[in-house]
Amino acid sequence: MRKLFFILNLFLISYNSYSQEVVINEVNVNPSGLDTSAASGINANSLYNVYSNYQPATNREWIELFNPSSSESVDIGCYTLGSNTSNFYLGDNWGALTFPSGTIIPPLGYLIVGGNASDVPTLDFDLNYYRYNFFQIEYIDGDYYRWFFRNNYGWCAIYNPNGDVVDAIYWTDSIGNQSSLYDQEEFWNPIYSMTTCSGDMGFPAAIDIPDIEFVGIIHFEDSTFQRIPDGGEWADSQAVATPRNCNGGCYDYIFQNVCAADIMHFNVVNLTNNQVDSALWDFGDYSSGNLNYSTDTVTSHYYLLSGDYDVKLIVYFDNFSDTIIKTVTVFNNPQVDLGSDLILCPNKTITLHAGTGFSNYLWNTSSIDSLVIVSSPGNYWVQVGLGSCTDADTINVSFYNTSLLNLGNDTSICENESITFYAGNSFSSYLWQNSSNSQTFTTNQIGTYWVETTDVNSCVQRDSITLGIMQMPFIELGNDTLVCDNPAIILNALNSGANYLWSTNEISQQINVSTSGNYYLTVTNNCGNYIDSVSVSFNQKPQFLLTDTTICVGDSAIISINNIYDSYLWSTGETSNVITIKNGGNYSVSVTNNCGITSKSLTITAINQPSINLGNDTLVCDELSLVLSVLSDNLNYFWSTNESTQQITVTESGKYFVTVSNNCGVYVDSVLVSFNQKPQFLLNDTTICVGDSAIISINNIYDSYSWSTGEASNVITIKNGGNYSVSVTNNCGITSKSLTITAINQPIIDLGNDTLICDDSIIVLNAQTVNSTYIWSSSQTSSQISVSESGKYSVTVTNQCGNDTSSINIDFDKAPVVNIRDTVFCNDDSINFSVDNNINNILWSTGESSDNIFLKNPGEYTISLSNSCGNIIDTFNLVQLEKPIFFLGFDMVIEKGNYINLVADYPNTDCIWSTGDTSHSISVSESGYYWASLKNICGIVNDTIRIEVSDCSSDIVIPNTFSPNGDGLNDAIILKNDCNIEMSFDIYSRWGALVYRSSAKVITWEGTTFSGVTLSEGVYYYILTYSNMDNNTESVTGFIQLFK
């Protein structure tokens, strides 16, 4: 199968160093022609195996990465075994790379077999015999890797059991020569972290190849580990901060897709505010040659052809790099053609189609479809789009000035009449539905009739008319009508197309009536009239109301239906509209009239006189309220509290009454409620001075008191500190509480020794004692204070037994601080720098020791500060700048439709253009004066350029006559243009022979041949060929009359 190579791009950088970018394309293939018999020796955790193959006919060898678990393989390079091991052939390009003499440079991913020139074997034997050497990078103790080498048939494998990322590899040879890759960074895709196999290159004794030792240095996790040539273990050398690729996380770029033969602009976007040292663009348009690459952060590229292009940006910054690849699209320029102008026959339509394959359409009719239907004269244009590309076309549609055919509206005639249809006299031929050819047609039959005409423009028109037979009107309003339960009825005269007159004076075909009475209608048409009438009566089913009623036991209720109807039937059997009911229960009635029957029901409820019981008198302990409730429902309630609800909530002791009533009587009940609570009192812990006593009392009077001292009154005296308790009793229960008596002495306080504090710290002074108050010299009253300023601090601590005072001296100082930034200044200026004048010791790198100096020379400076709290050294740089210098170029002419890039660039400047743009370059395509202004701290510089836009092809004027007779008038034809383009001018005789040719930016023809022979009078044919500014070739042809 076909193998896929590493693409190893090497860019030559100054000082003979190389930077490599490795791109690995993955492909699923099975290796063929390789000896894999020793695969059992590979650790199962190996990421990739490497096979080495050799092609004797071409002296080419390569190494193939192979993953035995997925059967993926990738070829990663080739080189030649020759007399000079400094020459290596990489990838499939077979181009030689020359490295410093005596240095063995294994490119990343290569297995080197061979040594210096004198040690390289001849190529007349099978190198596969000793080709395989086994190496392994093992993870040791969680800290580093080592390489393991076995000199027999095997594979070169990289083994990374914990998935740590190997950042880069650098090389030296056995005598300490460093490769030119030593100072360069290599960025790795962790999935393919396959490094160069190295170690002791041993071969069978029969082959005269000495051992070659390499020292491999692997960088990972920001540290460097190196294998010692004498076989020792890996040792951790000085840590090296190895840059990593941001993988598109530091930068991005923006663009906008364009059309073919247009310019696409690109701009780097800084996502992390890092500096940008340099940038490299690959626009993916390799047909453009060197123009396919750019190193500007703001750039553009001219794409001639449409298609998708992979644009790659590499940004380099502070020894880091970031790679971003995006696909941009260049759209085809659309082309639309609506065809030639059209003339249509009257009443015709035409469909204008803009074609398919475009992304959007816009007609001057506002339609956005691909086609429009046109029925009126005018100019019609369409604009089509493909992406952001557009094209437009216009067509004129007009109509012949021909009379319109019109037989008139459909009509009717009365029975036994006839009618003549007239098609007009403006047409050259007529054809009726019965094949007659006259201008008129007469008939008395119902039906549809048509005629087709043709005029002198061959426009065919057709019209039709429908003839109906009108009869004498006849109406039937129907029988007299009773309308039940509807507010109105519609009376319809039918007979469409006639005239109507109702007895209500309405003239519509139908009317709404809502009042009983007789209604008359007269219907008239061209053939006569007719009269009819109908009687309408309105009524509804019986409407009445029955309401549920409550009575007292022993009473009766009278139920009546007030309206008079045809009949009544009660569930009691009675048939009058009024009945008397003495017992509770459900009753119903059915009432009838000429519109129907209505049935309804009601309920009679018989109730008794009310009776209630609020219960016994009640004592309520430790509760704030009591709910009093009447259990009987559906009564009227009135309490002695003026409340009228079924239950109330009471909160005070007293006697409460309630009166309940209904339609059948009244009842009254009462209850006595008493509120109380268990004894409530407060005992506070108390502090006394040693030797004093405290009086403890319970102010409220309760039934009994029992103290832990044995006393039984509500007041006692206590002389000693300790815990005491009491139990108090009343009719709601017992309450027990306790208190603590604390006996204290006069306070004693000590703030400690005087103290020095450095580095902006604070100190907390603490005077905490029990049950005391505090007053500090700073007027604070807390037990402790935070001090941040030098001074003497004192505190007085007081309790009920006395007070004490203590003081302390606090001194604060700071370690010196300095941070002088790098500074930019202009020529002939000087910069003043100063530091805190309270610093004890100051020393500048200039030898000065003052707190204020002036500097006017660029360079690096240091300052050293020290005091009793420490010392510090700071370094800063002074950089001199000059006023900006730039030149926009000379005034120029560009061809209409093209543009020119104007650049105003100078390091570390701000830019403003006359267009308002603030970038350092702009593209212009219109005539005018353009100026740019560059500004830095040293000043502002302006420059102006004049751009003239010209239609170069229209500037070339070719006269059709001239007279090269030496009289000084019109003696020669001179061709030139403002755009200074190259032209070719060919002159042919009337027999087609080429007699003259000239190619130049300015052409002069004086009527001679190639050799200068004067031509005779006559007419000559010319062809002028030139390349416009888009590099497209155009030609102009015509005739010139030569006179003498």
QUINORDA-V441824 format. One line per field, one symbol per residue. ss: DSSP state (@ for helix, = for strand, . for the rest). phi: phi as a letter, one per 30 degrees, with the letter a starting at -180 (. if undefined). psi: psi as a letter, one per 40 degrees, with the letter a starting at -180 (. if undefined). Layout:
# QUINORDA-V441824
ss->???
phi->???
psi->???
This chain:
# QUINORDA-V441824
ss->....=.=======@@@=======...............@@@....==========....========....=========......===......===..................@@@.......@@@....=======...=======.....====......=======.....=...........@@@......................======..====........==........=.....=====..==..=========.......=====...@@@@@@@==...======...===========..============..........===.....====......====.......====...=========..===========...........====....====......====.......====...========.....===========..........====....====......====.......====...=========..============.........====....====......====.......====...=========..============..........====....====......====.......====...=========..============.........====....====......====.......====...=========..============..........===.....====......====.......====...=========..===========..........====....====......====.......====...=========..============..........====....====......====.......====...=========..============.@@@@.....==..........===.......======.....=======..===..=.....=...==========.....==========..
phi->.dcccecccccdcdihcbbcbccccdbcbcdbicdcdcddddddcddbcbcccbcedchcbbbcdbcddchdbbdclbacdbdbddcbcchcdhcdccceeicccddejcccbkbdedcdddccbddddcdcbcbbccdchicacbccbbcadabcbcbbdciddddabbbbcdcjdcddddcccccbdedcdccddakddcbeddcdbddbcbcccccahibcbbddedjdddbddddbdcdbddhiccbbbcabebcdibcccbbdccdbhddcdabbcbdicdddidddbacddcbabccdcdkcbdccbcccahicbbcbbbccbcddddbbbdiddbbcdeicbbcccdjcjcdabbcddidcddbbccbbdkcbbbccbbiccbababbccbbddbdcdadjdebbbdeicbbccbcibccdabbcdcidbddbbcabcdlcbbbbcbcdcidcbbbbbccccccedbbbdjdebccchbdabcccdhheiccbbcddidbddbbcbbbdlcbcbccbbdckbabbbacbccabdebabccebcbdejcbbccbcddcbdabbdddjdbcdbbcbccdlcbbbccbbdckbbcbbbbcccccddabadjddbccchbcabccbcddcibcbbcddidbcdbbccbbdlcccbccabdclbbbbbaccbcabdebabccebcbdejcbbccbcddcbdabbcddjdbcdbbcbccdlcbbbccbbdckbbcbbbccccbcddbbbdjdebcbcihdbbccbcdbdhbcbbcddidbddbbccbbdlccbbccbbdckbbbbbaccccbbddbbacdebcbceicbccbbbedcddbbbdddjdbddbbcbbcdkcbbbbbaadckbabbbbbcccccdebabdjdebcbdejcbbdcbbbaehbcbbcddjdbddbbcbbbdlcbbbbcbbdckbbcbbbccccbdeddddccdcbabdcidichdbcccaaddhcdbbbcccddcjddcabbbadbcbccicdedjddddelcbcbbccbcddcicdbbbblbbcccc
psi->ihihiihhhhhhiiffiihhhhhhhhihihiieihfdedeehheehdiihihihgddefiiihhhhhddefiihheiiihhaeheehihiaedfhihhiihehhghiheihhhiaideehiifeiheededhihihhihhfediiihhhhgahaihihhgdeeihhdihiiiaeeehiieedeiihhihddffhihhaahgiiidehghiihiihhhhhiffihhhhhdeeiiiihahhhhhiihefeediiiiihiaiifihhiihhhhdefiihdiihiheegeeebdeeiieidhiihhhdiiahhhhhhhhhhfeiihhhhihihhiihihiheaiiihiiieiiihhheiieidiihieeeieieiihheiiihhiihiihbeiiiiiiihhiiigiihhheaiiiiiiieiiihhheieeidiihideeieieihhieiiahiiihihaeefhhihiiihhihhihihiheaiihhhhfieiihhheagieiiihieeeieidiihiehiahhihhhhaeeaiiiiiihhhhiiihhihhhiihiiheaihhhihdihidiihieeeieiehihheiiahiiihhiaeeahhhiiihhhhiiiihiheaiihhhhfieihhhihdhifihhhieeeifidiihieiiihhihhiiaeeaiiiiiihhhhiiihhihhhiihiiheiihhhihdihadihhieeeieiehihhdiiahiiihhiaeeahhhiiihhhhiihihiheaiiihhiffiiihhhfhihfiiihieeeieidiihheiiihhiihhhaeeaiiiiiihhhiiiiihighiiihiiieiihhhiiheehdhhhieeeieiehihhehiahiihhiiaeeaiihihiihhhiiiihiheiiiihiiheiihhhhghhifiiihieeeieieiihieiiihhiihhhaeeahhiiiihhhhigddeehhhieiiggeeeehfeihhhiidefihihhhhiieeehheihihidhhhhffiadeehhiiiahihihhhihaeefhhiihiaihhhi.
